[in-house]
Amino acid sequence: MSVSDDRPSTWTFLTHHARVLIEIARDPEVRLRDIAASIGITERSVQSIVRDLYEADFLTRERVGRRNRYNLNLDQHFRYPTEAGLPIRPLIDMFTGHDLPMRTTD
């Protein structure tokens, strides 16, 4: 066994861009510093990701007082060629839907 085999793997399925989108979907008025703390990256990284998402038309920004309110374009399609025909809405719905209270059926 090598030294690297003793450490747990740190990879994840979602990119930081996806995680930022999900945090904004959960709270459109979220502060960038709160996103950074939530997903474990720097505020500067979050700023860069939000700029990327804005420039690619995944979100818009609206100034409300001293803060920003973000609106997601859920009909925008994924960028990677194998998913390019699919909108981001199902991904966002999947990850924000688990935040809702569980419904019970009688």
NUVEX-818608 format. One record per residue (C-alpha): x, y, z. Coordinates in steps of 0.25 Angstrom, whole numbers, padded with zeros to 4 digits, always signed. Layout:
N
XYZ
...
REM end
This chain:
106
+0000+0000+0000
+0005+0014-0003
+0004+0026+0006
-0008+0031-0003
-0016+0018-0001
-0017+0022+0014
-0024+0035+0012
-0039+0035+0008
-0042+0040-0006
-0047+0054-0007
-0054+0054-0020
-0069+0057-0022
-0079+0056-0033
-0083+0071-0033
-0074+0082-0037
-0073+0095-0030
-0081+0101-0041
-0092+0092-0038
-0091+0094-0023
-0092+0109-0024
-0104+0108-0033
-0111+0099-0023
-0108+0108-0012
-0114+0120-0020
-0126+0112-0023
-0128+0109-0008
-0127+0124-0005
-0127+0134-0016
-0122+0145-0007
-0110+0137-0001
-0097+0144+0002
-0085+0139-0006
-0078+0138+0007
-0089+0128+0012
-0088+0120+0000
-0073+0119+0001
-0074+0115+0016
-0085+0105+0012
-0077+0098+0001
-0063+0099+0007
-0057+0108-0004
-0052+0123-0003
-0061+0135-0005
-0052+0139-0017
-0055+0125-0024
-0070+0127-0022
-0069+0141-0028
-0062+0135-0040
-0072+0124-0041
-0084+0133-0040
-0077+0142-0051
-0075+0129-0060
-0090+0125-0058
-0095+0140-0061
-0087+0140-0073
-0092+0127-0078
-0106+0131-0075
-0109+0122-0064
-0113+0133-0055
-0116+0148-0054
-0113+0158-0043
-0122+0168-0037
-0118+0179-0027
-0127+0180-0015
-0122+0190-0006
-0108+0186-0002
-0109+0172-0006
-0111+0164-0019
-0123+0155-0022
-0120+0144-0032
-0130+0138-0042
-0126+0124-0048
-0129+0121-0063
-0134+0107-0060
-0136+0105-0075
-0121+0107-0079
-0115+0094-0083
-0103+0087-0078
-0090+0091-0085
-0083+0077-0086
-0086+0071-0100
-0092+0058-0094
-0102+0066-0086
-0103+0078-0095
-0118+0076-0099
-0123+0075-0084
-0127+0087-0076
-0121+0089-0062
-0135+0089-0056
-0136+0074-0052
-0122+0075-0045
-0126+0087-0037
-0140+0081-0034
-0133+0068-0029
-0124+0075-0019
-0133+0086-0014
-0145+0076-0013
-0139+0069-0002
-0139+0081+0006
-0155+0081+0006
-0162+0074+0018
-0165+0059+0015
-0180+0057+0010
-0187+0045+0017
-0198+0038+0010
-0210+0032+0017
REM end
